[in-house]
Amino acid sequence: MAVEIGQPAPDFTLMDGDRKEHTLSDYRGQKVVVAWYVLAFTGG
């Protein structure tokens, strides 16, 4: 699914380093930064 510039991001859930889940919609109205580390916590 493509998202155009200026459109809201689709809702998603990610797990943090403490294995706590965070869902984008929980932060609606706030600024959010997602830092992506390839192979983090995978043993690879």
C-alpha positions in Angstrom: 0.0 0.0 0.0 1.5 3.3 -1.0 1.2 6.4 1.2 1.3 9.8 -0.4 3.2 12.7 1.2 0.9 14.5 3.6 -1.4 11.5 4.2 -1.6 9.9 7.6 0.4 6.7 8.0 -1.6 3.5 8.2 -1.9 2.1 11.7 0.8 -0.5 12.7 2.2 -2.1 15.8 5.9 -2.5 16.7 7.7 -4.1 19.6 10.4 -2.2 21.5 13.6 -3.5 23.0 11.7 -4.6 26.1 9.2 -6.5 24.1 6.5 -4.0 24.8 4.1 -3.4 21.9 3.4 0.1 20.7 0.6 0.9 18.2 0.7 4.1 16.2 -3.0 4.9 16.9 -2.1 5.1 20.6 0.0 8.2 19.8 -2.6 10.0 17.6 -2.1 13.7 17.8 1.6 13.4 18.9 4.8 13.5 16.9 6.3 10.0 16.4 9.8 9.0 15.2 10.4 5.4 14.2 14.1 4.3 14.2 14.5 1.1 12.2 17.6 -1.1 12.8 17.8 -4.0 10.3 18.5 -7.3 12.0 18.1 -5.9 15.5 17.2 -8.5 18.0 17.3 -11.3 15.4 20.7 -12.8 16.1 21.6 -12.2 12.5 
